[in-house]
């Protein structure tokens, strides 16, 4: 990285000249000539390719300009966010490294065409690119015209001065100073809107970047209004430049998308969340800023930010990103308890003796994304949540319904599928009424399950003759086959899986009580839950979850986006993988 910075330093006077014209990248425009009405794209692209994921999950990213690719437009002249490496001619920088990681996580090839700033957002609005990434301030005005990702860092506005004026008051007292900025930028807007309070003698708006930088160095202006991170980078790499006074107007920087591309934005956000959770973003910040910069969790500047601690890169992942997952039972491991007797969610492979299933595959992918070794101890269902409550395990994963009652005692991940409750019967009773009419039937279910609770709570309405609670799924299915019960209250997906794989079994009647299934965690482990959620979001975004559903269910199952069953679900299209 040092060598690259030195290379950039050789061309820094030119690069900084160009970067000043890109001040609007980290700011809003008050004139239509810069960011609100940019002209058509004319520059030839410079591209960088990222290797596609092995499973090619790009199908999980809707609205791509070109199938299999993520086209991220940038200026290449706004260091440290984006710059051209003078030796290789490739575009490099903080936002470029972010784009590369996002593309890799989404299984897409990365292309990074470069255009002038005035053409970046215009080309995006025309649908020429998937993302614009030159460090863009998602102002309220810009949010009327574009969608924005979750923030990728935060910055502000600072006074850029000559070295001899380093340590001056900056914006705190500009009495008698000649100030300047780039026409149409938010940095200029700040100066003009606060002229009386700042007290500067005169203000000059420069049409070109070279003109602005030359004016500062020649003493025709005493200070330029500049993006904080860009000004800091410039000052480190150019002995003639410095900053003065405090930063003002702290704000986020985000990636921009065309309006109407919510699904694409959500996929990218999931990848960004995973980068924050596993320490990747902190590592990229350390690389380009030599520290970690606060990362807001939203673009609403009227609300307080939730941030990474400024200057703290301790959570950054190198070989073991597990440091970014607080509250682990055992360092370096993700201990996921399961029953091993609830197929297709969890079962013991009779040949290998290993635990397999839908939730096991999910746990494996989560562990890999968090840089952790996976352990999957098996216990009876009655002991699974009890052991979790005692802190013996990190996660309980046997397809758990996050009922309101359970949410009083446990934290739950975002859902990983949806299901319901159905009557499992013997094959000769297929097509029967199921729960619609159980008059005189002997029924059963698994002790402590939500399916048992449904039977017991609705005993009078269902009309069954008797109910038997079984310790495990195997015991329950054996009782059904032997005629000791006539129907089992069963999870819909489990019952369907059993019926496909066992000719003696079938389902009867409709599914009732559609609900999500989630991973459970101990109360107080919000940071661990958030890290797991980020991994799950990334699995949804990059198509991994759909692939696992296809593997275990032979179709895709709706995935709710929350555990509140009183609100409508946002789902993956049923049957569409």
N, C-alpha and C positions, 0 to 999 in steps of 0.2 A: 504494500500500500504506500509506503514511504517513497519508493521509486516512482510510482504512478503520480503521486503528488508533486514530486520533483519534476517529472515530465510535464505535468500540467503547468507548473510554475514557469517553465521556459516559454510557454505561450500565454501565460496568465494575463499580460497586458491586453492582448487581443481578446482572450476569452472573457475577461472582466468587462471590457468594452461591450462585448455582445451581451453579457449577463445583465448589465444595467438596463438594456432594452427589454429584458425579460422580467423586469421587476413586477410587471403585471401578472406574471405566473404565480407569484406568491401574494397577490393582492387583487383588488377589484378595480375596475375601470370606471371612471366618471365620464369619459368621452367615448363616443362610438368608434373612434378611429383605432382603438387598441384592442379591446377584448369583446365588446358587445356586437360589433359589426365587422369582424375581420374579413379579409378578402379571400379569394380562392387559393388553394394550395398550389405552390409551384415548385417547391424544393424536391430534389430526388431523394429517395429513402436510403438510409443506412440501416442495415438489419443485423440483429443478433438472434441466434437460434438457441432454444433450450430443448434438451432432449425430451421426447414425449414419454409419458408414463407407460409402463409395460402393458397394462390392461387397456390403454387408450380410453380413459373415461370421459373424453371430451364431449361425448353425447349428453353429458349432464350439464353442459353450459349452453343454454339457449341464446339465440340472437347473435351468434358470431358472424362477423363480416365475411369471413372465409372459413370453411369447415376445417377443423383441426389446427387452427392458428389463433393466436391472441395477438392482435395488431395494436401496439401501444405507441402512439405518436408522442414525440418529445421535441424539444428545441435543440438539445445538444450544446447549449450555451448558457447554462444556469448553474455553474458549479457551486456546491458539491452535489446538487440534485441530478444534474445531467450535463455532460461535457464530452467532447471528442478526444479520445486518446491520440496524442500527436504522432505516436509511432505506428499503432495498428490501424488508426482511422475508425475504430469502433467506438460506439457511444457507451459511456460508463457513467457511474454515479449512484447516489443513494436510491433514487426512484427507479433506476434501471435495474439495480440488484433486487429491489422489491418486485418489479415486474417479472424478472426471471424466476424468482421463487414462486410467485403466484402461478405463472404458466406451468412450471414443473408440477405443482400440486394439482392443477386442473388437467394435467395430461395433454398440454397443448404446446405447439411450437411457437416460440416467441419471435415476433418481428418488431423492430423499433425504427420506423421511418422518422426522419428529422425534417422539420419545417420551421419557418419563422414563427415566433409567438403569435403574431397577428393572424396566422393561418391555422393555428393549432385547434382552437375551439370551433372555428368555422368548419374545418374539415370534419371534426367530431359531430357537429350538428347535422352535417350532410350525410352521415353514416359511412364515411370513408375509413374510420378507425373504430376499434372497440373501446379504447381507453385513451385519455389524454393525461399525461403524468408529470408535467414539468413543475411540480410543487405548487398546486393550485389552491388558493384560498376560497373555500365554498361560502362566499358571502350570500346574504339573503337575496341580493339581486341576481347572482349567478344561479342560485337554486331555482329561480323561475324558469331558467332555460336549459339546465342540465341536472342530471342525477349525480350524486357524489357518494363515494365509498365512505366507510368509517375512516376517521383520520389515520394518517400514517406518521405524523409527528405534529408538534406545535412549534410556532415561531412568533415573531412580532415585528415591530418596526423600530429601528435604531438609527442614530445619526452616524453616518460614515464620514470620517474626517481625515485630514492629513496627520501623519505620525506625530508631528510636533504638537498637535492638539489633543493627543490621546489623554484620557482622564478628565477631559472637560465636562461641563454640565450636560452637553447634548441638548435634548428637547427641554430640559428643566429650566434653562435660561439661555435664550438665543438673542438676547438684547444686542442690537447693532450688527448682528451677523447677516451675511449674505447666504441664503439657503437655496437649495435646488433639488430637483427630482425629475422623474421621467413623466412626460405628459401622458395623462390618462390613467396613471397608476393609483392605487389606493394609498401608496406612500405620498404621492402628490396631494391626493384628496385630504389626507391627514394634515398636511402642512397648511393648505388653503383654508380648511374648516377651523383651524385653531390659530390663525395668524395673530390675532390680538393677544391671546394667552401666551404664545411662544415668544412674541416680541422681536422677531427677526426684522432686519432693516429692509430686505428685498427678497423676492423669490423669483427664480428663473426655472421655467419648464423647458426641458431639453427634448428636441424632436428625435435625436439620435443618441445612442449609447456612448459612442466615441466622444461626442460633444460634451456629455455630462462628466465623464471621467477626466477628460482633458481640462474642463473648467475647474474641477476640484483640485487637480494636481497643480495647475497654474495659478491658483489663488483667486480665480474669478468668482468662485463661491467658496464659502467656508465649511459647508456641510451638505451632504446629500442625505435625503430620507431613503432608507434602505431596509430590505428584509434582514432580520437579525442573523439568521444562520448564514446567509450569503455574505453579509458584511463581515462576520467573524471569520469565515473561510478565506475571504479576500485579504483580511488583515494578517492572518497567519502566513499567507503565501506571497504578500507584496509588502516590502519594507516601507513603502511610501504611504501605506494606508493603515488606518486604525479606526476604532469606534470610540464614541464618547457618550457618557450618560447612560441611563437605564433604558431597557426595552419598554416600549409602550404597545398597547393594543395586542396583547397575546391572542393568538388565533390558531385554529387547526389548519393543516394542509392535507388535501385529500386527492384521490384519483377521480376524474370526471368521466361520465358516461352520457350517451344520448338519452334524451327523455324517452320514456316508454320501455327502457331496458332494465326493468327491475330485477328480472330473473338473473341476468348477467351480473348486475351489481351485487345481488345476494350471493352468488357463487364466489365472486371475488372477495366479498366481505368474510365469507367463511374461511377462505384461504388466509386472509389477513389475521383473523382471530386465531387461527392455528399457529401462525408465525409469531404472534405475541405470546401465546401459551407455551410454545416450545423453545422460546428464547431466540428464534431466528432474527426477529426484528431488532432486538437489542444488539445482537452481533453485528448487524448491518449498520446500526447507528454508531457503534463503537468503531467500526471500520472507517466511516466517513466523517464523524464528528469528534472522535476520540472520547466520547462520553455517551450516556443515554439521555435522550430528550423526552420530556413528558409527552405521552400519547393520549390525547383526549379520547373518550369513548363515544362522542357524538359531535355533530357539527353545529349544534345550537350554542352560540356564543353567549347567550343570556343565562345559561345554566352553568354551575360549577363543573369543572372537568374531573374525571377520574383518570389519574395519570400513573405512568411508571415513575418511580422516584428519580428525580433529576440527578444525573451523575452516577447512578447506580446501575452498573451492568452485571451485577453479580448473578442475576437470573439468566444471563445469556447462555445459550447452550453451545458447547463445543463438541466434544465427543459424547457427552452425556447430558442431554437437555433435561434430564429428570430434575435438575435443580429448580426448574421452573414449575414443578408440581409440588406444592406444599402439602404437608400433612400425611405423607406416605407412612404406612405401617412399618415398612422396611425400606431403607434407602436403596434406590435403584430398581425396585420391584413394584409391579402393580399386582396386588393379590385380589383376585376376583373369585368370590365364592359362588358355587352353583350346586344344583342338586344332581345333575347327571342323569335325571330320569324324567325329563319333560320334553321329549322330541316333538318338533325339530329344533327347539330352542337349545336344549342341552341333553346330551345322551352319552353313554359310554360305548365307544367303538368295540364290538366284541372281539375283533382280531387284535387290535393294538392295545386295548385297555385304556386308551386315551379318551379324554372328554372332548366331544365335538358338538357342533350345532351352530345355529344362527347367532345366538348371543355370544358364543365362544369365539366365532370368527370376528364379531364386532369387537370383543374385548382384545383380541390379538391385534387388530388394526389400530385400535386406540393406543395400546401399549407401544407399538412400533412408532406411531406418530409422536408419542411423548418421550421416546428414547428409553423405555423401561422394559425390563424382563418380566414376562407374564407368568404368573402362577395361578392355577385354577383348582384349589381344593374343593372336594365335594362333600356335602353334608345333607342330611334330611331337610326337607322344606321347613319343618317346624323349628329347626335350629339355624336356618340361614339368616333370617333377619335378626334373631337374637344375638348371634355371633357378630353381626355387623354393628349392632347397637353397643356391644362391648368393646368395639375397636379392634377386633381380631382380623378384619379384612378391610380392604379399601372400597370394594364394590360388591354388591349382590346383584346377580344378573340373570336369574332364572325366569325372565319374562314377567316383570312385576308391574302390576296395575297400581299407579300412584293415586290411590283413592284419597279423598279428603282426610279420612282418619289416619291413613299411613303417612300423609304429609305432615301430620302433627309430630311424628316420631322420627322421620327420616327426610333427608334431602333427596331429590330426584333429578336425574339428567333430563335434557330435552328428550322427547319420545324417540324411539328407534323403530317403531312400527305402530299399527293399530290393529285391534282385534275385537272380539266380542265373546258372548257366551252362547253355546249351542248344546242341544241334547245329543250325546253320543249313545248309539244303540247298536244292537246286533243287526247283521246284514238283512235278516228277514223282516226287520221293522223299519227299513229304509223308506222314506217318504211319509212316515207317520207325522202326527201333529206336533211332536216335540213338546215344548213348554206350553203350547196352546191348549192342550188337554192331556193331563197326566193322571186322570181319574183312575184310582186303583193300582197305580204303578208303584213298584219298589224302586227307589232312586238312590243315588250315591254321588259322592264327590270326594275331593282331597281335603283332609282336615286343615283348617286355617286358611283355605284359599278363598278368593273372591267368588269363585263359582259356588262353593259351599254356602257362602253368605247369601248369595242370591236365592238359593233354594230355601234356606231357613227363613229368610225375611218374607218370602212369598208363598209359604206353605199352604195357606188357606186358598189363595187364588189359583195355585197350580193344581191342587187337589190330589197330590200323590198320597199313597197309602202309608209309606214309611221312608225314612232316609237313613243311610249308613255313611259314616265318615271313614275314609281310608287313609292310612299313613303315607302312601306313595302312589304314583301313577300305575306302577306295575300291578300292585295289589288291586287297585280299582278296576283296571281293564280285565284282570283275571276273574274278578267277581261278576263283571258284566258278561263275559263269555260263558261262564258256568251257570248263568241264570239266577244268581243270587240277588242281582238287581236287574231292573229292566232298562234303565237309562242312567247315564252319568251326566252331571252338569259339568261341561268341559269348555276349555278355551277353544274358540272357533278354529284357529290355525292348527292347534294341536290335534283336535278332532279330525280335521280335514286330512292332515298328514297321516294320522293313524288309519283312516279309512282307505286312503290310496295304497297303503303298504300292507294292509291286513284284510284279506277278503271276508273275514268274519265280522268286520266292523263297518258301520255306516253312521250318517248323521240324520236327524229328523227335525223337521220344522225349521223356522227361521232363526237367524241370529238375533240375540237381544243384547242390549247394553253395550253398544260400540264404545270402545275406550282405548286410550294409548297404553303402550308398554314402555317402561323406562328402566334405567339402571338406578339402583338405590345406593346412597351413601350416608354416612353417619351425620347427624346434626352437627353444625358448626364447621363443616368442611366445605364452605362455599368456594374457596380458592381451588380445591381439588375438583369440585363439580364443574367450575367454569373452565378448567383446563380440559376436562373430559368433554364438555359441551363443544368447545372449539374443535376438538378432534372429530366429534360426530358431525358438526356442521361441515367440516371439510370433506368428510366421507360422503355426505349428501351431495355437496357441490361437485365433487370429482367423479361421481358415479359409482363409488365403491359400495355404498349401501344398496343401491339398486342391483348391482351384481350379486351381492350376498343374498338378497331376496330372491333373485332368479334362481340361484343355486339351491336354496332350501325350500322355496315355496313354488318354484316354477312360474312365478309371475311377480309383479311389483305390487306391494301393499301400501295403501295410503299411510303417509308419515305425518302425524300432527306436528305442528310447530310449537305446541305448548301442552301443559298438563291440566289446564282448566277445561273440564268437560262441559261447562256451561256455555262456552264460546264455540263458534264454528271452527272447524279445523282447516288449516292450509295443508294440502296433501299433494303427494306425487300422484299422477294419474294412475288409477288402478289398472293393472294389466299392461302398462306401458313401461318397458325396461329400455 
